[in-house]
Each structure stands twice: as structure tokens, then as C-alpha cells.
Amino acid sequence: MKKLIAIVALVGIFLQSFNQVVIVAQYYAQKDYIAKNLCENRNKPMMHCDGKCCLKKKLAKEGKDQAPSPRNQKEETVVTLFCADTKFEIKHFIAPVVSARYYDRNDLFTASFHHSVFHPPTV
């Protein structure tokens, strides 16, 4: 049952995504009926329209339905991130005093080990 629901949902998603393909497939499946009954140029056989006018209308309608409407689009605003108008001067340069300190192994040793709390268990 779950597989059937998954297949139906998948087919629905594909049909929605590829609806123009479905329209073209319907046109080729019913080409004779469309050419004889629905075509605008059915009285002019020398044009060889064969219902392509109806196909173009359906595809244009579908494209128009899928196009986002102007009221749903957001307006673009320009944001200035950098401003190059700032001018600054360095009057004089004072070198920082760096004292060199070297650490050895004994400086890194901490003597905060508490023997009263941390000791091996007694048997």
C-alpha cells in the first residue's frame, strides 16, 4: 500500500513538473481529432497546420500560468556596502616595545595537584 501511494505521488510530481511534455504528448495522441475539429485553420488545408495553432495556444497559456506575477516579485534595492570617501593620515609611527619571553618546560608545570583528594585506592 505504501509503495502504491509513493508511486502515485511520484507520478503526480512528475506530471506537475513536466506539464508541457504532457501537453505535447496529448497533442500527438489526439492529433487527428485536433486537426479536424479544434484547429483554427481546418478550412485551409494548404497551410498544413494540423492543430499546431491549438498546441501553441495551450503551451502559451501554460507558460503564462507558470510565470510569476509582478506583484509576487520583490523590488530590488541597492545597498552600498563600502564607501571610499574616507581620508585618514598617519602622523608618526611608534614602534611597539616587544619583550621577548621564552618559556621552558618548568614554566608550564602546574602544582595544583591535591594529594588529599586524588590518590590511588588503598586495598
C-alpha positions as a Markdown table, in Angstrom:
| # | Residue | x | y | z |
|---|---|---|---|---|
| 1 | Met | 0.0 | 0.0 | 0.0 |
| 2 | Lys | 2.9 | 2.4 | 0.9 |
| 3 | Lys | 4.5 | 1.6 | -2.4 |
| 4 | Leu | 1.4 | 2.4 | -4.4 |
| 5 | Ile | 1.0 | 5.7 | -2.6 |
| 6 | Ala | 4.6 | 6.6 | -3.2 |
| 7 | Ile | 4.3 | 5.7 | -6.9 |
| 8 | Val | 1.1 | 7.8 | -7.3 |
| 9 | Ala | 2.7 | 10.8 | -5.5 |
| 10 | Leu | 5.9 | 10.5 | -7.7 |
| 11 | Val | 3.8 | 10.3 | -10.9 |
| 12 | Gly | 1.9 | 13.4 | -9.7 |
| 13 | Ile | 5.1 | 15.3 | -9.1 |
| 14 | Phe | 6.5 | 14.4 | -12.5 |
| 15 | Leu | 3.3 | 15.4 | -14.2 |
| 16 | Gln | 3.3 | 18.7 | -12.5 |
| 17 | Ser | 6.9 | 19.3 | -13.3 |
| 18 | Phe | 6.7 | 18.2 | -16.9 |
| 19 | Asn | 3.3 | 19.5 | -17.7 |
| 20 | Gln | 4.4 | 20.9 | -21.1 |
| 21 | Val | 5.6 | 17.5 | -22.1 |
| 22 | Val | 2.2 | 16.1 | -21.1 |
| 23 | Ile | 0.5 | 18.8 | -23.3 |
| 24 | Val | 2.7 | 17.8 | -26.3 |
| 25 | Ala | 2.1 | 14.1 | -25.7 |
| 26 | Gln | -1.7 | 14.8 | -25.6 |
| 27 | Tyr | -1.4 | 16.7 | -28.9 |
| 28 | Tyr | 0.4 | 13.8 | -30.7 |
| 29 | Ala | -2.0 | 11.3 | -29.2 |
| 30 | Gln | -5.1 | 13.3 | -30.4 |
| 31 | Lys | -3.5 | 14.9 | -33.5 |
| 32 | Asp | -6.2 | 13.8 | -35.9 |
| 33 | Tyr | -9.1 | 14.9 | -33.7 |
| 34 | Ile | -7.5 | 18.3 | -33.0 |
| 35 | Ala | -6.7 | 18.9 | -36.7 |
| 36 | Lys | -10.3 | 18.0 | -37.8 |
| 37 | Asn | -12.3 | 19.7 | -35.0 |
| 38 | Leu | -10.3 | 22.2 | -33.0 |
| 39 | Cys | -7.9 | 23.7 | -35.4 |
| 40 | Glu | -8.5 | 27.3 | -36.5 |
| 41 | Asn | -7.1 | 26.7 | -39.9 |
| 42 | Arg | -9.0 | 23.4 | -40.6 |
| 43 | Asn | -10.7 | 25.1 | -43.6 |
| 44 | Lys | -7.3 | 25.9 | -45.1 |
| 45 | Pro | -5.5 | 22.6 | -45.7 |
| 46 | Met | -2.8 | 24.2 | -47.7 |
| 47 | Met | -1.3 | 25.7 | -44.5 |
| 48 | His | -0.6 | 22.2 | -43.1 |
| 49 | Cys | -1.3 | 23.5 | -39.6 |
| 50 | Asp | -2.6 | 20.1 | -38.3 |
| 51 | Gly | -3.6 | 21.6 | -35.0 |
| 52 | Lys | -0.3 | 23.2 | -34.2 |
| 53 | Cys | -2.1 | 26.5 | -33.5 |
| 54 | Cys | -4.0 | 24.8 | -30.7 |
| 55 | Leu | -0.8 | 23.4 | -29.3 |
| 56 | Lys | 0.9 | 26.8 | -29.4 |
| 57 | Lys | -2.1 | 28.3 | -27.5 |
| 58 | Lys | -2.1 | 25.6 | -24.8 |
| 59 | Leu | 1.7 | 25.9 | -24.3 |
| 60 | Ala | 1.5 | 29.7 | -24.2 |
| 61 | Lys | -1.3 | 29.5 | -21.6 |
| 62 | Glu | 0.6 | 27.1 | -19.5 |
| 63 | Gly | 3.7 | 29.3 | -19.7 |
| 64 | Lys | 1.7 | 32.3 | -18.7 |
| 65 | Asp | 0.2 | 30.4 | -15.7 |
| 66 | Gln | 3.6 | 29.3 | -14.5 |
| 67 | Ala | 5.3 | 32.8 | -14.9 |
| 68 | Pro | 5.4 | 34.6 | -11.6 |
| 69 | Ser | 3.1 | 37.6 | -11.4 |
| 70 | Pro | 4.6 | 41.0 | -10.9 |
| 71 | Arg | 3.0 | 41.6 | -7.5 |
| 72 | Asn | 4.8 | 38.5 | -6.2 |
| 73 | Gln | 8.2 | 39.7 | -7.2 |
| 74 | Lys | 10.2 | 41.7 | -4.7 |
| 75 | Glu | 11.7 | 45.0 | -5.7 |
| 76 | Glu | 15.4 | 45.2 | -5.8 |
| 77 | Thr | 17.1 | 47.7 | -3.6 |
| 78 | Val | 20.7 | 48.9 | -3.9 |
| 79 | Val | 22.7 | 48.7 | -0.8 |
| 80 | Thr | 26.1 | 50.4 | -0.5 |
| 81 | Leu | 28.5 | 48.2 | 1.4 |
| 82 | Phe | 31.7 | 50.2 | 1.1 |
| 83 | Cys | 32.4 | 53.9 | 1.0 |
| 84 | Ala | 35.7 | 55.2 | -0.4 |
| 85 | Asp | 35.3 | 58.8 | 0.7 |
| 86 | Thr | 37.1 | 58.4 | 4.0 |
| 87 | Lys | 40.6 | 60.0 | 4.2 |
| 88 | Phe | 43.0 | 59.5 | 7.0 |
| 89 | Glu | 46.6 | 60.2 | 7.7 |
| 90 | Ile | 49.2 | 58.6 | 10.0 |
| 91 | Lys | 51.2 | 61.4 | 11.6 |
| 92 | His | 54.0 | 59.4 | 13.0 |
| 93 | Phe | 54.7 | 55.8 | 13.7 |
| 94 | Ile | 55.7 | 54.5 | 17.1 |
| 95 | Ala | 57.2 | 51.0 | 17.1 |
| 96 | Pro | 55.7 | 48.9 | 19.9 |
| 97 | Val | 58.1 | 47.6 | 22.5 |
| 98 | Val | 58.1 | 43.8 | 22.4 |
| 99 | Ser | 59.7 | 42.0 | 25.3 |
| 100 | Ala | 60.9 | 38.5 | 24.4 |
| 101 | Arg | 59.9 | 35.9 | 26.9 |
| 102 | Tyr | 60.8 | 32.3 | 26.4 |
| 103 | Tyr | 59.0 | 29.5 | 28.2 |
| 104 | Asp | 60.6 | 26.3 | 29.2 |
| 105 | Arg | 59.0 | 23.1 | 30.5 |
| 106 | Asn | 59.1 | 24.1 | 34.1 |
| 107 | Asp | 57.1 | 27.2 | 33.5 |
| 108 | Leu | 54.2 | 25.2 | 32.1 |
| 109 | Phe | 54.0 | 22.8 | 35.1 |
| 110 | Thr | 51.1 | 23.4 | 37.4 |
| 111 | Ala | 51.4 | 22.4 | 41.0 |
| 112 | Ser | 47.7 | 22.4 | 41.8 |
| 113 | Phe | 47.5 | 18.7 | 42.2 |
| 114 | His | 45.8 | 17.9 | 45.5 |
| 115 | His | 47.2 | 14.7 | 47.1 |
| 116 | Ser | 44.4 | 14.6 | 49.7 |
| 117 | Val | 41.7 | 14.2 | 47.1 |
| 118 | Phe | 43.4 | 12.4 | 44.3 |
| 119 | His | 45.3 | 9.3 | 45.4 |
| 120 | Pro | 45.3 | 5.7 | 44.3 |
| 121 | Pro | 42.8 | 3.4 | 46.0 |
| 122 | Thr | 44.0 | 1.6 | 49.1 |
| 123 | Val | 43.4 | -2.1 | 49.3 |
